[in-house]
Amino acid sequence: MADTEIDQKKNTQNQGASGAAPQKKKRTRTLTTPHQAAVLHALLAQSRFPTTAMREEVGRAIGLSARKVQIWFQVCPNVMSVYKHDL
């Protein structure tokens, strides 16, 4: 490729990244209510790795999607272990 072709490709890529296209909105963080947290902690005590059916059932019961429940199970134990080290 010639240098001008490379420069044209860089300019095209930079134009797309510079805001010519509308940017995606940042996702809001899902905050759990005390009731939701209590139910999720109870499920955590029951099983560290809940099945898809368990996640769906609990999610319906507390008003969260199964995916949000799954993410909670991925993040919560890691956060809890950090706090244990601080004590």
Backbone as CSV, one residue per row, in Angstrom:
resi,resn,N_x,N_y,N_z,CA_x,CA_y,CA_z,C_x,C_y,C_z
1,MET,0.833,-1.179,0.000,0.000,0.000,0.000,0.877,1.241,0.000
2,ALA,0.390,2.251,-0.640,1.110,3.510,-0.662,0.869,4.241,0.648
3,ASP,1.776,5.182,0.948,1.642,5.952,2.177,0.333,6.733,2.226
4,THR,-0.109,7.222,1.077,-1.354,8.000,1.076,-2.551,7.122,1.422
5,GLU,-2.525,5.859,0.989,-3.621,4.953,1.329,-3.649,4.681,2.825
6,ILE,-2.486,4.524,3.423,-2.407,4.279,4.866,-2.910,5.503,5.615
7,ASP,-2.494,6.691,5.175,-2.950,7.920,5.816,-4.455,8.082,5.695
8,GLN,-5.019,7.719,4.547,-6.460,7.838,4.358,-7.211,6.893,5.293
9,LYS,-6.673,5.676,5.458,-7.317,4.724,6.365,-7.263,5.229,7.802
10,LYS,-6.135,5.794,8.214,-6.013,6.327,9.568,-6.997,7.462,9.778
11,ASN,-7.123,8.347,8.788,-8.055,9.466,8.907,-9.493,8.969,9.009
12,THR,-9.829,7.969,8.236,-11.177,7.408,8.273,-11.452,6.799,9.644
13,GLN,-10.479,6.074,10.196,-10.653,5.457,11.508,-10.763,6.525,12.586
14,ASN,-9.949,7.559,12.503,-9.985,8.616,13.507,-11.287,9.397,13.454
15,GLN,-11.845,9.588,12.289,-13.099,10.313,12.172,-14.221,9.541,12.857
16,GLY,-14.224,8.234,12.721,-15.245,7.421,13.368,-15.113,7.453,14.876
17,ALA,-13.888,7.526,15.373,-13.664,7.522,16.809,-13.788,8.913,17.416
18,SER,-13.765,9.955,16.598,-13.752,11.310,17.137,-15.131,11.810,17.515
19,GLY,-16.142,11.023,17.344,-17.472,11.443,17.765,-18.415,11.697,16.604
20,ALA,-18.017,11.358,15.394,-18.913,11.546,14.257,-20.153,10.666,14.418
21,ALA,-19.953,9.477,14.941,-21.074,8.576,15.203,-21.558,8.812,16.634
22,PRO,-22.848,8.630,16.907,-23.334,8.834,18.276,-22.716,7.805,19.213
23,GLN,-22.319,8.276,20.387,-21.692,7.387,21.353,-22.751,6.643,22.147
24,LYS,-22.397,5.440,22.584,-23.312,4.655,23.397,-23.392,5.271,24.787
25,LYS,-24.576,5.198,25.377,-24.736,5.698,26.728,-24.116,4.712,27.696
26,LYS,-23.535,5.233,28.760,-22.946,4.385,29.771,-24.056,3.653,30.529
27,ARG,-23.860,2.392,30.768,-24.862,1.610,31.487,-24.900,2.027,32.944
28,THR,-26.088,2.011,33.498,-26.214,2.344,34.912,-25.955,1.098,35.744
29,ARG,-25.411,1.314,36.902,-25.111,0.204,37.797,-26.394,-0.258,38.473
30,THR,-26.593,-1.555,38.559,-27.763,-2.104,39.226,-27.490,-2.155,40.721
31,LEU,-28.286,-1.448,41.478,-28.155,-1.464,42.929,-29.187,-2.422,43.496
32,THR,-28.758,-3.284,44.374,-29.691,-4.239,44.964,-30.287,-3.649,46.235
33,THR,-31.534,-3.952,46.446,-32.204,-3.531,47.680,-31.759,-4.474,48.800
34,PRO,-31.976,-4.095,50.045,-31.615,-5.000,51.144,-32.308,-6.362,51.037
35,HIS,-33.564,-6.367,50.580,-34.286,-7.635,50.412,-33.623,-8.492,49.330
36,GLN,-33.289,-7.876,48.193,-32.631,-8.617,47.111,-31.291,-9.165,47.577
37,ALA,-30.528,-8.340,48.294,-29.223,-8.778,48.784,-29.364,-9.952,49.745
38,ALA,-30.371,-9.898,50.615,-30.588,-10.986,51.567,-30.908,-12.289,50.839
39,VAL,-31.767,-12.212,49.818,-32.128,-13.413,49.051,-30.904,-13.954,48.311
40,LEU,-30.113,-13.063,47.729,-28.917,-13.505,46.997,-27.892,-14.118,47.941
41,HIS,-27.716,-13.534,49.127,-26.778,-14.113,50.094,-27.267,-15.473,50.591
42,ALA,-28.580,-15.629,50.752,-29.131,-16.927,51.154,-28.857,-17.971,50.075
43,LEU,-29.014,-17.579,48.819,-28.732,-18.504,47.717,-27.238,-18.821,47.663
44,LEU,-26.398,-17.824,47.946,-24.951,-18.034,47.967,-24.573,-19.044,49.045
45,ALA,-25.240,-18.965,50.203,-24.977,-19.921,51.278,-25.410,-21.324,50.879
46,GLN,-26.451,-21.394,50.055,-26.972,-22.684,49.610,-26.079,-23.287,48.525
47,SER,-25.648,-22.464,47.574,-24.859,-22.969,46.455,-23.970,-21.863,45.912
48,ARG,-22.690,-22.156,45.802,-21.747,-21.171,45.252,-21.939,-21.016,43.745
49,PHE,-22.416,-22.066,43.083,-22.626,-22.052,41.639,-24.062,-22.470,41.318
50,PRO,-25.012,-21.539,41.400,-26.404,-21.907,41.134,-26.625,-22.232,39.655
51,THR,-27.550,-23.124,39.418,-27.871,-23.505,38.044,-28.651,-22.378,37.366
52,THR,-28.797,-22.489,36.063,-29.552,-21.492,35.304,-30.983,-21.415,35.813
53,ALA,-31.574,-22.553,36.096,-32.951,-22.571,36.595,-33.049,-21.861,37.944
54,MET,-32.075,-22.073,38.820,-32.071,-21.410,40.121,-31.939,-19.902,39.952
55,ARG,-31.051,-19.480,39.049,-30.859,-18.040,38.820,-32.127,-17.403,38.264
56,GLU,-32.784,-18.093,37.330,-34.018,-17.568,36.753,-35.114,-17.458,37.806
57,GLU,-35.255,-18.489,38.628,-36.297,-18.500,39.652,-36.068,-17.386,40.676
58,VAL,-34.852,-17.259,41.154,-34.540,-16.223,42.130,-34.691,-14.842,41.494
59,GLY,-34.248,-14.712,40.263,-34.382,-13.433,39.570,-35.826,-12.995,39.449
60,ARG,-36.707,-13.926,39.087,-38.133,-13.596,38.998,-38.687,-13.200,40.364
61,ALA,-38.245,-13.902,41.399,-38.764,-13.647,42.741,-38.351,-12.270,43.265
62,ILE,-37.164,-11.811,42.897,-36.679,-10.538,43.457,-36.657,-9.402,42.446
63,GLY,-37.092,-9.674,41.217,-37.202,-8.604,40.235,-35.916,-8.280,39.493
64,LEU,-35.036,-9.254,39.360,-33.803,-9.076,38.588,-33.780,-10.107,37.473
65,SER,-33.039,-9.811,36.419,-32.885,-10.797,35.351,-31.921,-11.889,35.812
66,ALA,-32.004,-13.029,35.168,-31.089,-14.129,35.489,-29.647,-13.699,35.241
67,ARG,-29.444,-12.866,34.235,-28.093,-12.370,33.928,-27.552,-11.493,35.060
68,LYS,-28.404,-10.640,35.637,-27.972,-9.793,36.764,-27.611,-10.655,37.968
69,VAL,-28.383,-11.719,38.192,-28.083,-12.636,39.285,-26.738,-13.314,39.023
70,GLN,-26.504,-13.718,37.791,-25.242,-14.359,37.433,-24.066,-13.416,37.675
71,ILE,-24.205,-12.177,37.268,-23.138,-11.197,37.479,-22.899,-10.987,38.965
72,TRP,-23.963,-10.931,39.750,-23.822,-10.762,41.195,-22.986,-11.902,41.770
73,PHE,-23.243,-13.125,41.316,-22.488,-14.273,41.812,-21.028,-14.234,41.366
74,GLN,-20.746,-13.600,40.263,-19.361,-13.481,39.812,-18.605,-12.428,40.603
75,VAL,-19.297,-11.365,41.001,-18.636,-10.229,41.631,-18.652,-10.305,43.155
76,CYS,-19.766,-10.668,43.735,-19.937,-10.600,45.180,-18.886,-11.370,45.978
77,PRO,-18.599,-12.619,45.684,-17.583,-13.327,46.472,-16.214,-12.654,46.399
78,ASN,-15.883,-12.072,45.265,-14.605,-11.377,45.140,-14.572,-10.139,46.019
79,VAL,-15.678,-9.415,46.067,-15.759,-8.226,46.902,-15.694,-8.623,48.373
80,MET,-16.394,-9.678,48.726,-16.409,-10.129,50.108,-15.014,-10.555,50.551
81,SER,-14.241,-11.195,49.672,-12.896,-11.639,50.048,-11.982,-10.445,50.288
82,VAL,-12.190,-9.348,49.587,-11.392,-8.151,49.805,-11.675,-7.589,51.187
83,TYR,-12.960,-7.568,51.586,-13.311,-7.055,52.892,-12.797,-7.953,54.012
84,LYS,-12.749,-9.245,53.796,-12.232,-10.157,54.804,-10.760,-9.897,55.085
85,HIS,-10.015,-9.538,54.042,-8.593,-9.259,54.213,-8.377,-7.969,54.998
86,ASP,-9.321,-7.037,54.903,-9.196,-5.760,55.620,-9.469,-5.893,57.108
87,LEU,-10.210,-6.932,57.502,-10.574,-7.086,58.921,-9.445,-7.539,59.750
